[in-house]
Amino acid sequence: MDGITIITGSRTGAGHLFALLRNIESVAPRDGLFVDGLTDVSGKIDLAELEARAEHKSLIVLKATSAMPRELVERELLGRIGMRTIFVVRRQIDAYVSLAKAMALDAWRDTDVTNAKVKLEPQRFATWLEGEGAWYAHWKAWLEKRSYPVPVIRYETHLTLPDDGVLKRFASTAAQVGITVRVPAALQYPGLKKQDREKAAAFRVKNWPEFSRAIGEMGLEKRAFGYPI
């Protein structure tokens, strides 16, 4: 069976994409396949493929986040026959603020957190930024070493479109790795509801002036407001 592994991190909008992928008849999105742990990953994928075939699906879509060991991702996901790779990324500071809010409020989906603000620690952000950067850089280099394409879906550009636009972007990105999918004219399943309607990171952080000054002094400002790849 053909497969796509979404290489991503926390709070990138990948969950929204997976929710919308339910609308494509040929696709079996398995966003939560590893939610109960990383034991017997190969067996879980084998079972998911059997279920997908029974549902007459031809493409399984999995997710590999930066919380997963690289060697496991390479061995059990990217090393599978027929597997391709797509990156889903978000501007770093926005992903981090979203993660900080979700952790502070224990609100990961379907909760409006617009009015909540969080206090950020510059050093903790620097550590997170380093880890995320290393995660994406590793897989970009892994693909380039094998002369594979490095297709990227960006949250701000592609995942904030109307739902059909998100799916059309996925379809065009999948085409870059040799996969053809057809987006239906009408969508039966919605995506995820946006939890935070405040666009500017500065208005979502309690100590933004101090935090902003600190990351500037640490030379992280350009990376913070950019993408990992």
N, C-alpha and C positions, 0 to 999 in steps of 0.2 A: 504493500500500500504506500502511496505517496504520503509524505509528511512535511510539515514546516514546523521548525522550532523557532519560537519568538524569543530572542535574546533581549532581556530587559532588566529593569530594576524595580524598586518600590515606587508606587504612585506615579506611574508614567502614562496612565490611560490605557494600558494593555487590557485591563479588565473590561473596559468599555468596548474595545475592539472584539474581544472574545464573545461578549454578550450579543453583539450585532452579527457575528459570524454564524449564529444559529439560523439566520435567514437564508443562507446560501445552501441550497439543497444537497450539494455534493460534499459539504464540509462537516466534519465532526470535531468541533472545538472542545478541548479537554483542559479547561483553565485550572480546575481544582484537582487534577489527577494525583498530585503529590501533597495535598493538604494535610493528610494524616501521617506524613513522614516519608522518608526516602529509603525505606526498606523495600527490597524486591522491586526496584524501579522497572527492570526489564519485564517482569511478569505483569506489572500494572499496565505497561504499554501494550504488551501482547494481548491482554484481555480487552483493552480499549479498542484495539484494532479489530478484534473479533466482533465486538459489539457494533463497531462502525460498519463493517461489512454486512452484518445482519440488517442494518438500517439502510443498506444500499448506498453508503457513502464511499467516496474514492480518495478523500484527503483528510488526514488527521492533523490537527494543529495543537501543538503543545507549547508550554511556557517554561523557560529556564530563567530564573531570577538570580541576582547576585548573591542570594543566600545559599545557593546550591554549590557544592564542591565542583571545581572545574573538571577534575578527572572523571567524576560521575557523569557530568553533562557530555563530555567527549565520548566516553565509552558507551553510555546507554541511550543517548539521544542523537547527537550529531553523527555518531558512528553507525547508525542504523541505515540499512539499504533504503534508498529512496528519500532520505531526509534532506531537506533544504533549510536555509536559515534566513531570517529577516530580523533586523533590529527595530525595537520600538524605544524611542528616547524622549525625554522631556528636558526643558531648560533646567539646569541643575538646582538652582536656588528654589524654584517653584516645586520641584519634586521633593526637596528636603523640607520645605515649610509644610507641604501637604502631609508628609510622613510624620513630622513633629506634631501636627494637629491631631492626626489620627491616633497616634500613640498617647498623647496627653488626654484625649477625650474617649479613647477606646471606641472610636466611631470610624469604621472602615468603609461602610457603604450605606446609602439611603438615609443619611443624617445630614441636615443642613448645619454646617459649622462656620458659616460666613461671619457671624458676629464674634466668634472666639478668636483670641490672639494668644500667641505662644512666645515665650522667652527663649532665645537661642544662645548657645554657647559657641563662640567662634572656634575654639580648639576642637570641639566635638564635630562641628561642621567640617573642619579641615580634614579630620580623620576619615569621615564619611566620604568626602569628595575624593580623597586619595584612593579609597577602596573601590568606589564606583568607576573611577577613571581606569584603574588597573583591570577591572572586570571587562569593560567594553574593549579596551585596548588589546587585551589578550585574545578575544574572539575575532576582532578585526584582523589581527596579525595571523591568526590561525586560518582564517578564510583566504587571506591574500597569499599565504604560503602555498596554498593548494590551488591557486588561480580561480577561486570561487568568487562570485559577485558579493558585494557588501551592500545590500539594499537597506534603506533606512526609512522608517515611518516616524515622523516627528509630531509630537502631541500638538504643539501650537499651530502647525501648518495643516496637519492632516486629520487629527482626531477631534478637532473642534468644529469640523464641517457638519452640515446636516447628515443624518444617519446614512442616507444613500450615497452621499459623497465620501464618507468614511469607507464604505464597502467598495466603492469604485477605486479608491486609492489602494486599498488592499489588493484588489484584483490586478491593478497595473503593477504593483510591487511584486505580487506572486508571479506575474508574467516574466519578470526579470530573472527568476530562478527556474523558469521552465514549467510553471504550473498555470493552467487555464481554469478560471472559475467564472461562472455567470451570475451577475447580480440581478436578483428578481426585480420586476417593475414595482411590486408592492411589498412592504416589509411587515412581517407578522410579529416579530419580536423586537422590543425596544432595547436601546442600550442602557447604560447605567445613568442614573441621575447625578448631575454635577453637585458635589457637596459644598464647594466654596465658590460663591459668585464674585468675590473680590479678586480682581485681576492683578493688582499691584502687590508684590511681596511686602513692600514697605508698610502697607496698611494691615497686614496679617501678623505682624511681629511686634510684640510689646516694646522691645528694646532696639528697634531698628537703627536709630542713629549710632548707638554704641557698637552694635554688631557690624553695621556697614563700615564704620571707621576701622574696626579691628581687622576685618577680612581684607580691606584695602591695604593696611599696613603689612599684612601677611602676604601680599601679592597674589591674592586669590580672586579678586573682583572679576577679572576677565573670564576666568574659568567658571565662576559661580553663575554668571549670566549667559554662559554659553552652553554647548552640548558636549557630552562625553566623547562623541565621535562626529 
